[in-house]
Amino acid sequence: NPNKFVEDLSHYKGSIMKAGQMISQYGEYYLSEEVNSKLKLLHSSTHFIGFESIKDQLNAKHFAELKIVEKPLAAASIGQVHEAVIIEPNTQVVLKIQYKGIENAIRGDMVFLKLLTSTVKVFPKGVDVTDVFSEIESVLKKEMDYIREAQIVEEYTQKLNDDFFYVPKVYKEYCTEKVLCFEKIEGEPLSNINSLNISQTNKNKLGEKIFELFLREIFEFKMVQTDAHGGNYYIDASGEKLILLDFGACLKFEDELILFYQNFFKFSFLQERENFFKTLSDFMERSGKYLEFDEDQLWDYIKLVSDPLRSESYDWKSTNIPNVLFEEGKKLRATLKFKSIPAQFIFLDRKVLGVFTLLRMIGSSVNMKKVFDGVVIKAVVD
């Protein structure tokens, strides 16, 4: 029963909850609208737990200098959000408080995830997924370090330098490994955009800036917020400013992996087949990963994936490319032979899928070629 499955997932936390959120991104293209609409709720709401169960995560400074609302504002996979006021000077903030014992549940969650992915046949039979689950576990542990997230927010904000985006201020004096404190902002989740009175012009601008930000992450920042779903972006009433939230899954990647992705996009965009396959071959050789594929079929797929990048007016609202990619991807995967998966690809691939899903959800019409040229040419020149 799919509806019961979604309801059951909403009671879980940690890795299991993350699995449901990831399924919802892929579900955009192959689950029923009813089931996927329920899965999308996992991005912004799960079942709350009582304040008494998590107040021990707070310290004496929190209770002395903050007035905390005990009723949760929102809940997520590893913590829940509470409104608060810094008593002096009467500043409204929110606290993201981590669930007690969540770090101890990861190992058990990994066992569940392995069983789940095996049951629904996420990975091909016989493929070693040890590295994949190790990487998932590593990323989840990073998400649980709120001191790290506070530092990432500061670094990302400095690199961003774009008034179209807004990153809520972090109050580091109230941050610990288990508590994150940042300014309270007003807005609506981007996932609610179709219920708001946002002009098509502003929808187009939103799509353009989201795509531009993604390219800047790859070509300029070399750090990627890999959890790109509608609950992690808020918009103001007019849709003229995009608020960026939740940097726990913002990852820094080694130069070798980032260079591969840069060349992947660049050579796909330019349709330089020889350079594309040389890049792929070099990466596989250096990473020690084995991959056998039908070159013609893979190249046809790459041309299809990169087709929107060359468009001067790509209509994401009416596109059927995600559906086509899903069907063609199944055919392609049937021809691939590999022993293990480069685990880091999961999170970057998730970001690519997330961005394309956001653009379709917004219903943007974007000059993708202009945006791509602007970011990539500037990065090459710099």
Buried (B, 14 or more C-beta within 10 A) or exposed (E): EBEEEBEEBBEBBBBBBBBBBBBBBBBBBEBEEEBBEBBBBBBBBBEBBEBEEBBEBBEEEBEEBBEBBEEBBBBBBBBBBBBBBBEEEEBEBBBBBBBBEBBEBBEEBBEBBBEBBEEEEBBEEEEEBEBBBEBBBEBBEBBBBBBBBBBBBBBBBEEBEEEBBBBBBBBBEBBBBBBBBBBBBEBBBBBBBEEBEBEEEBBBBBBBBBBBBBBBBBBBBBBBBBBBBBBBBBBBEEBBBBBBBBBBBBBEBEEEBBBBBBBBBBBBBBBBBEBBBEBBEBBBEEBEBEBEBBEEBBBBBBEBBBBBBBBEEBBBBEBEBBEEBEEBBEEBEEEBEBEBBBBBBBBBEBBBBBBBBBBBBBBBBBBBBBBBEBBBEEBEEE
